[in-house]
Amino acid sequence: MNAVITGASRGIGKALAQIFALHGYNLFLCSKTESHLLATIEELKAAFPAVSIDGKALDLGQKTGAKLFGEWVLNNTDSVDVLINNTGTFIQGNVSDEPDGALEEMLGVNLFSAYHTTRAILPKMKAQKSGHIFTICSIASLAAYPGGGAYGISKYALLGFTRNLRAELKEHGIKVTAVIPGAVYTDSWKGSGVAESRIMETEDITKMIFAATQLSPQAVVEDIVLRPQLGDL
């Protein structure tokens, strides 16, 4: 079994790599920062010596990077069982006052990375008539909030992309799931003043994603929506 995970060097992506390796999946990982990716690969190899783990450092926000990553995956495996589009970024601001270029950057990283990576890998999944694509969206995909201007726009679009994929691929035996989490405790929350106990753990997300892969071929979880018990921040 093979899993392809983007944004895999830290946070949710790294936790996803850990849970899939734990269950015997070979991993094909991607992250923009080579030093972080190599450190993560070495850590995973030490913890899970029975599986194959490799990665490529590429900027998936650029079409060429996403296509190169997809080609690398296809050249190094006969099957892709799971693809998780996790690459993402966040720039604070409202539409009226956020930095110039914020929308272009977040559309590139949050939306185009998933679009082009998926398109590159889909021929393999279609040929095998199976596979499961997860896209890490956000609660911001469902409702606007102050300070989430271009980010929310990009995540709304990402959810739209995922739902189009679901409609398009159901007849090919390929499952598609939108993962829609609220606040998850990762490095971005450290030093924020918000108590770690107030928001979700990365393992809350990864356990739900892995569970969705365990259903029969005739069942699919279309949306996974998770929020902190006390509600959104």
ChimeraX attribute file (.defattr): number of C-alpha atoms within 10 A of each C-alpha:
attribute: neighborCount
match mode: 1-to-1
recipient: residues
	/A:1	15
	/A:2	22
	/A:3	24
	/A:4	25
	/A:5	25
	/A:6	30
	/A:7	25
	/A:8	28
	/A:9	26
	/A:10	16
	/A:11	18
	/A:12	23
	/A:13	23
	/A:14	22
	/A:15	20
	/A:16	25
	/A:17	28
	/A:18	21
	/A:19	16
	/A:20	23
	/A:21	24
	/A:22	15
	/A:23	12
	/A:24	15
	/A:25	22
	/A:26	23
	/A:27	25
	/A:28	25
	/A:29	27
	/A:30	27
	/A:31	25
	/A:32	19
	/A:33	14
	/A:34	15
	/A:35	12
	/A:36	14
	/A:37	23
	/A:38	19
	/A:39	12
	/A:40	22
	/A:41	22
	/A:42	13
	/A:43	12
	/A:44	21
	/A:45	16
	/A:46	10
	/A:47	13
	/A:48	18
	/A:49	10
	/A:50	13
	/A:51	18
	/A:52	15
	/A:53	21
	/A:54	18
	/A:55	23
	/A:56	20
	/A:57	20
	/A:58	20
	/A:59	21
	/A:60	30
	/A:61	26
	/A:62	15
	/A:63	16
	/A:64	15
	/A:65	19
	/A:66	26
	/A:67	20
	/A:68	18
	/A:69	26
	/A:70	20
	/A:71	14
	/A:72	16
	/A:73	23
	/A:74	17
	/A:75	9
	/A:76	10
	/A:77	12
	/A:78	13
	/A:79	18
	/A:80	24
	/A:81	20
	/A:82	25
	/A:83	24
	/A:84	26
	/A:85	26
	/A:86	26
	/A:87	25
	/A:88	22
	/A:89	14
	/A:90	16
	/A:91	16
	/A:92	15
	/A:93	16
	/A:94	16
	/A:95	18
	/A:96	9
	/A:97	10
	/A:98	16
	/A:99	13
	/A:100	9
	/A:101	9
	/A:102	18
	/A:103	18
	/A:104	12
	/A:105	20
	/A:106	23
	/A:107	21
	/A:108	21
	/A:109	20
	/A:110	26
	/A:111	27
	/A:112	22
	/A:113	27
	/A:114	28
	/A:115	20
	/A:116	22
	/A:117	25
	/A:118	21
	/A:119	13
	/A:120	19
	/A:121	22
	/A:122	20
	/A:123	12
	/A:124	18
	/A:125	23
	/A:126	15
	/A:127	10
	/A:128	16
	/A:129	13
	/A:130	19
	/A:131	23
	/A:132	19
	/A:133	24
	/A:134	24
	/A:135	24
	/A:136	25
	/A:137	32
	/A:138	23
	/A:139	20
	/A:140	20
	/A:141	19
	/A:142	14
	/A:143	12
	/A:144	14
	/A:145	11
	/A:146	10
	/A:147	16
	/A:148	20
	/A:149	21
	/A:150	25
	/A:151	28
	/A:152	26
	/A:153	19
	/A:154	28
	/A:155	26
	/A:156	20
	/A:157	18
	/A:158	24
	/A:159	24
	/A:160	16
	/A:161	17
	/A:162	24
	/A:163	16
	/A:164	12
	/A:165	18
	/A:166	19
	/A:167	11
	/A:168	12
	/A:169	17
	/A:170	13
	/A:171	11
	/A:172	14
	/A:173	16
	/A:174	23
	/A:175	25
	/A:176	26
	/A:177	25
	/A:178	25
	/A:179	26
	/A:180	21
	/A:181	21
	/A:182	20
	/A:183	19
	/A:184	22
	/A:185	20
	/A:186	15
	/A:187	10
	/A:188	10
	/A:189	14
	/A:190	11
	/A:191	8
	/A:192	9
	/A:193	7
	/A:194	12
	/A:195	11
	/A:196	14
	/A:197	9
	/A:198	16
	/A:199	21
	/A:200	19
	/A:201	18
	/A:202	18
	/A:203	17
	/A:204	15
	/A:205	22
	/A:206	20
	/A:207	14
	/A:208	14
	/A:209	22
	/A:210	15
	/A:211	10
	/A:212	20
	/A:213	20
	/A:214	10
	/A:215	11
	/A:216	8
	/A:217	12
	/A:218	7
	/A:219	11
	/A:220	18
	/A:221	15
	/A:222	16
	/A:223	18
	/A:224	17
	/A:225	16
	/A:226	20
	/A:227	17
	/A:228	16
	/A:229	9
	/A:230	8
	/A:231	11
	/A:232	13
	/A:233	10
